[in-house]
Amino acid sequence: MLQSPQLEFLMEAHNGLSARIVEETGFRGIWASGLSISASLGVRDNNEASWTQILETVEFMSDATSIPILLDGDTGFGNFNNVRRLVRKLEQRGIAAVCIEDKLFPKSNSFIRGERQPLADVEEFCGKIKAVKDAQIDPDFCIVARLEAFIAGWGLEEMLRRAAAYHAAGADALLVHSRLSTPDQVLAFSRAWENRCPLVIVPTMYYSTPAEVFEQAKISMLIWANHNVRAAIDAMQRVSRTVFQERSLRNVEDRIVPVREVFRLQNADELIAAEERYLPRADSPPRAIILAASQGAELGDLTHLRPKTMVPIHGQPLLHRLAAQFRAERIKEVVVIRGFARDQVHAPDARFIDNEEYEGTGELLSLSKAAGLLEGALLVSFGDILFRQYILRNLLLDPGDFTLVVDAAWQQRAQPRNFPDHIAASRPYSLRYGGEEAELCDIGAHLNPSQVHGEWIGLLKTSSRGSQALRAALEALAPRPDFKTLRFDDLFRHLLSARQPIRVLYITGHWLDVDNLDDLSAAHAFQSP
């Protein structure tokens, strides 16, 4: 990259995670910033972090990436002997290059009273450069000599004197540093230097200068030196402040990356694949069954030719969003029961079962079409609901054989209308944890409002044993003359009469069902694109 005919760019990273992000973004190289690594460790950029701590950090960065890393090696962490040992350790860890600066150990950051920082003796610094070149085993390992004379208040003449000496000592490139808000000093140096070796710059202070200016000046490499750690600090401050002030994650969780993105950057899938190869597991993930047979005539022309589960929310069909939420929790099989306009119902990697008797019939008939799949752990969901991801995660963690998600804030809904889904439980919702778990006592439109503890949202989970009970209940109800019109409340009451415990997982909002145009408008606000 130093010998490249075009201007090359390095992006700052300070740990394995940020290094992987830099590589994924498209950068061809990484700047392991001393300032950023020190900041991430909570110490000052004054050699307060030991060289072994820096070495450990860049080892994680090297393990996480495949692109070359240039380490900000400060002053080499000592004299020539320290720096040549550093080089051997860097080569063992696959680090491509080290940059050392001509100041005295312990160094201070160049932007903190830089004019008061003494420079190293030229001959002593040249000795460090020679020690690096003699110590390296890989002929491609590079040393970048960083000139601090501009920072310390010296002029161009001193910069050129030192540059000539460092180049003669074997430096593969020179880093020209300046704290001016314009690139005048580095451009003047570049003109006087006449391209005798590659030049590297760090435009932290003169950041508004277009890159084309440096290309025209024949600069070889540009380093964005500390912007990832600064961006991380800003984000952490805002999130921490919000959580502290609100004592909740509700206004934070959907504005930060999901945990699965952390797992992806950690390459968790590789470990999962290795576990399947070396530690095969007997258990299997749950299957998700989505009931998507209804038309949704309340949506008018929007569902004249397509079912409401295919109505788009920010350009993505409702069914696709629901299936994606299940996929995000590693639910491998998604089964969709379709009816009205079934040729219009589609979803990536889904399995479809058709209910040709959808018109004028109830939910249990649709579910019975998948009777052969009611085994093992199951998730059953209406096809017209939206919910925050944490609700699904909490449901999957619930240990019950049969668990319903119930909204305890049902009265706060603009138009509470699903009276058959109103439930009475063994106890109401409470903010207190560790008490007795809530169980379903009754469900249906016959409940007096004073008895209602919440509204079932159309999402349930069963264990293998619960799925057996579900299948047995459908078989028991099937002979009834009115079976085709039965709803889930009929199913749950049957299970209760058979003494099947049904757990209640309370939530307080953060979901909605799409029944009419008002709901559709709310859905666009609920699910940001």
Helices and strands as residue ranges (DSSP letters): E 8-13, H 16-25, E 30-32, H 34-41, H 51-64, E 69-72, H 80-92, E 97-101, G 114-116, H 122-135, E 142-147, H 156-169, E 173-176, H 184-193, E 199-201, H 211-216, E 221-224, H 227-246, G 253-255, H 259-265, H 268-278, E 287-292, G 297-303, G 308-310, E 312-313, E 316-317, H 318-328, E 333-338, G 342-344, E 350-354, H 363-368, G 371-373, E 378-382, E 385-387, H 389-397, E 402-407, G 410-412, G 419-421, E 422-425, E 440-443, G 449-451, E 454-462, H 464-477, G 483-485, H 488-497, E 503-507, E 511-513, H 517-526
